[in-house]
Amino acid sequence: MGLAVGMLITIAIGVAVAVWVGVKPGAGDGEMADGLVLHPGRTRDWVAPVDAPVFAAEPPPSAALADDDLVFGLSLAGEARAYPLWVLAGREVVNDRFGGEPVVITYCPLSATAVAYRARVGGRRLTFGNEGALIESNLVLYDRETGSLWYQFRGEAVRGSQRGQRLEAIPGLVLSWGAWRRRHPSTVVLVADARRGRFFRVASGGGEGSGVGRDGEAPEFPVSRTSPVYPPREKLVGVRGVGGMVAIRERAIGLLPPGEHEVPGEPGLTLRVETTDGVWTFRRGAAEEPWVGGYWFAWHAAFPGASLVEPGNGGGPGSGVQRTGSTR
């Protein structure tokens, strides 16, 4: 979080269940994509993206949200929208528009990575689907315009004509529904897909999907490199700095007092901890910086060499953040 899942056919969505079976036609296990190992399992769009999102001021009783349920919140072009994590855990990709600007909201429940991107590269609008494969136990997207494959956590094309291109991340927040509404009273919330129907909640809990487990649990699918620095499912958040990615444990942010905390080695970059709802943001000057969050195993695999920071002096009054190592 900022610290802290139809023509109308109805679709029941609960907490996603990770079942990776079968073989996708046209790709063999171990097929390389830009030096990465692609692990196919489902057919393309077996997990159907949301292509025609429908929003409402309040979710219906069949998809009710408690104040402590998690949402991915996005405020852009004067509009605030909430995407329940229990919906995202079941659909993983939402193609949306803000003021005419194409945006894709993505979520991988296996690695707890929620990121929104501008769905445009070089002036060309892109729409995205689910490739039905994994890289480093992380969602692989494809764009319908070129068929290129994209590593969700990095926002980077790893195969196809777009290879090497990177999507622009958009600042968003993962936080409770109650906190998001207090922050954006006029928000709307995703309640349906006009092409496939309303969302019905069939499982309780507002957590982060099937990938959620105890800190020490290993990833459910292969990763190329691991590290004992943190437990595999420790949640980290971070931003792109001048020298690469910079990350901090999400629960360590809770040790910091409210205020602006300079990020060492990153001129002008601060971590702002607010006084209400435990909300935090990364900022560079007056502008909010887009951040990405995910489990430690996903960070270590996706961003070799990312700098790690922790609260100084164990946190508390007067503490800042200090560098402690890297993902190498």
N, C-alpha and C positions, 0 to 999 in steps of 0.2 A: 504494500500500500504505500501511498504515502504512509507509512507505518501506523501498521496493524498487524451457472455454471449455468398442406395443407390443402381460385378454386379450392375450397379450403379443405385440405386433408390435415388432420391434427397430428402433431408429433409430440410424443412424450420424451422428455429429456430429464435425466437425473444426473447423478455423478457418473462421468464417463467410465467405461470399463475398458481397460487396455487389453485387447485381444488381437495379437498380430499373427494372422494365419494366412495360408495360401501364398501364391507367388504371383506377382504382378507381371502381366505379359510384357515382353520387351526389355526386361531388366533382370539380371541375375544378381543373387546375393553377392556382395563384394565388388560390384561394379563401381568404378572410380568416378568421382565427380570433382574435378579440380583438386586432385590429391586427397580427397576425402572418400571414405567408404560409404556407399549408399546401400542401405538395408531395406529392400522392398518388403511388403507384407500384405497390404490391402490393395484393391484396385483404386484407380484415380477417382476421387470424389466419393469414395465409399462413405466417408464422413462428409456430408454435404455442406458446402458453405452457405451462408445466408447472403443471398443476392438482392433481396428486396426487403430490407429491414423496416419494420413497423414499430413506431414508438407511441407511448402514452404517458400522461402525467403521473398515473399510478398503475402498477401492475394489477391484473385481474386476480380474483381469489385463487384461481387455479395455478397461478404462478406468483403467489404472494412473496414479498420480500420482508424479512425481519430487519430491524435496525442494524443488527450485527452481521448480516449477510454481506459478503464481499462483492464489489462491483469493480469493473474497470471504467473509470470516469474520464471523459474527454471534453474539453472546452475549447472550441475553435470557431472562428468567424462569428462570434456572438452567440453561439449555441452551446448548450451543455447537455451531454447525453451520457447515460449510464448503461453499461453492458453487464448484466449479471454474470458472475463467474461460473455459476452452475449451467448457464446457457452456453457460454464460451467453451466450457469443458466438453460439451456434447457436440458443438458445431465447429469450433476451432478457427474459422475464418468468417469475417463479416465484411462484405464489400459495401461501402457507404459513401455518402457525399456530404460535405459541409460547405454551404454557400457555393455549390457548383464544383468544389474541389474534391476529386476522388481520394478516398482514404480507405485503407484496409486495416481492420482490427484483427490481430492474430493472437492465438493462445495455444500453447502446448501444455496439456495437463501432465505429461510425463516429466517435464523439466520445470514446470511452473513459470514459464516465460510468457508474459503478456506484453505485447508491443504493438503500437499503432504506427503506421507508416503512410506518408503521402504516396498514393498509387500512381506515380508519374515518373518517368525517366526520360530525360532529354526532350521534354515537351510531349512525350507520348503517354497517353493514359493507359494504365494496365488494370486488368481485373484478375483476381487470383482464385485458385482452387487448391485442393488438398491432393498432393501427389500420391499419397498412400504409402510413403516411404519415410525412413528416418535417417538422419545424419547425426551422430553423437547422441543418440536417444532424444533427438529434437525434431520437431515438425519440419517437413520439406514442402514448400509451396511450389506451384507452377503458375506462370502467367498464361492466360488464354490467347494472348495476342502473338506470342513468339514460341510458347512451349518451353521457355527456359525454366530451370529449377533454381529455387531460392532457399537458402539456409535461414530459417525463420529467426533464430536468435541474433544472427549477425545482420539480417536484412540485406544479404549479399547474394547475387546470382553466382552459382557455382558450375553451371553447365548451360549451354545453349548460346544464342546470339547475344544475350545480355550478360554473359559471363564477365565477372569483374565489376559490374555495376552495383551500386549500393543505394538502397532506398533511404530516403530521409525520414528519420524517426520524429515523432510528434510527442511533446510532453503530455503525459497522462498520469493517472493515479490509480493504484489499486488500494481501495479502502472500504470501510463499511458503508452500506447504503445510507444509514443515518448520518454519518459524517459527510458524505457527498451531498446529501440534500441540504444540510446546514450550510455547506459551502456554496451550493448552487440551488437556491430555493425554486428556481424556475426550470429545473432539469426535467428532461423526459427520460424514459427508460425503455429499453428494447423489450417488446412483448410478443412479437410474431415475425414470421417471414411470409410476405404476401403471396409468395409462390408455393409455399409448403404448409402454411398454417400457423396456428398459435402454439406457443410453448406451454407444455403442461409439466409441472414439477411432480416427479414420482419418487424422489428421495429427499430426505431431510438433510439439512446442513448447508452452509454457504461456502464451503471450503474450496480448495484449489484443484479438485478433480482427482482422477485415479492415480496420479503421480504422487499424491501426498502420502507420506509415510514417516516413520521415525527417522531422526537425523542420521543414524548410522546405517540405514538401509541403502544398499547399492542400487544404482540405476537398473531399471527393468530390462533394458536393451543395451547392446554393446556401445562402449565409448573407447576411444583410442588411448587415452591417458587419464590417469587418476592421481590424486594427491591426498596425503593424510593431514594436510594443514587444517582443514575443517571437515566435519562429518559430511558425507556425500549430499545429504538433503538440507544442509544449512542454507538458508536463503540469503543471497547477496544482491545488492543493487548497485548500480554504477552508471557512469557517464563516459563519453569520449573526451579525453583531455588532449592537451597539446602533444603529449608523448605517447598516447595510446589510451586504452581503457583504464579507469580507476574505479575500484569497487570497495564496498564496505558491507559488513554483515547487517542485515535489516534489524535484528534485535539489538545490535550494538548501538544503533541510532537512538534506541529508547534510553540509553545511559547518558545521552547528551542533554544538557539543559537547553531550554528554549533560547533561540537567538541564531545569529549567523556564525558559522564555523568555517574558517578558511581550510581549503584542501591543500595540503603541502605539495609544492612542486607544480601547482596549477594556478598561475597568476589570474586573479579575478574570479576564480571558481569557488563558490561557497555552498555549504549544506545548511539550509535554513530549517530549523526545527520550530514549529509553531506551538503556541500555548494550549490550543484546543485540539482534541481528538487525536493527538499524537501525529498530526499531519506534518510531513516534511517535503521539501523540494530541493533540487539542485538549481543553483542560479549562477549566471555569469553577468555581473552588473545587475541591471533591472530585469533582465530577460530570464525566463525559466528555461532550463536546459532539459532536453529529452533524456530520459534514463531508461535503462533496461534492468530487469530483475529476473532471477532464476536460481535454481539450486546450484550449489558449489560444483558438483560434477559437470554441470552444463557450462558454467563459467570457465572452469579449468580447461575444458575441451575446446570451447569456442574462441577464447581470447588468450592465447599464449602470451605471456609477458605483461598481462594486466597488473597494474599496481594495486596493492591491498593496503587499506588504511583502517585504523581502529581508534576508539576514543583514547586520548591521552590520560594518564594517571587513573585509569580504570573508570573514567566517566565522572559525572557529577559536576557541581558548580566549579567554574573556572577551567574545565577540561576542554580541549579542542580535539582535533584529529591528527594522527601521525601515521606515517608510512611504516608498515611492518613487514613487507615482503612483496612477492609477485606470484603470478600463476605459472612461472617457468618450472 
